Amino acid sequence: MKSTSQNIEQLAAAIAEEVYIDIAKWHLYLGDAHLHTVLAEKFYPMLTDSSGDRIDETAVTKVLANVFVKVGGGRREIPLVELIPSHAQSNLLEILEKFAND
């Protein structure tokens, strides 16, 4: 049986490879932006919640809206939900659903 930290690392690795932010049509993957682990730590408890609630698009959007990315040397913070295109958000939801079912 894997530990919680191993599961979070595995989830973070999947997020790092598949999910990106889009800046002027340039794709910066969350692993390169050092945001993958932050998201994995936020989503993992939701995936292991025994309440029976399934993670859905609304839950993903809510988490992304509460993660802020500093830009311009920290002069401004933008919610991650505004930087990830809808296709990449769909990829994130698929990753989370797959991880929840494994």
Buried (B, 14 or more C-beta within 10 A) or exposed (E): EEEEEEBBBBBBBBBBBBBBBEEEEEEBBBBEBEBBBBBBEEBBEBBEEEEEEEBEEEBBBEBBEEBEBEEEEEEEEEBBBEBBEEEBBBBBBEBBBEBBEE
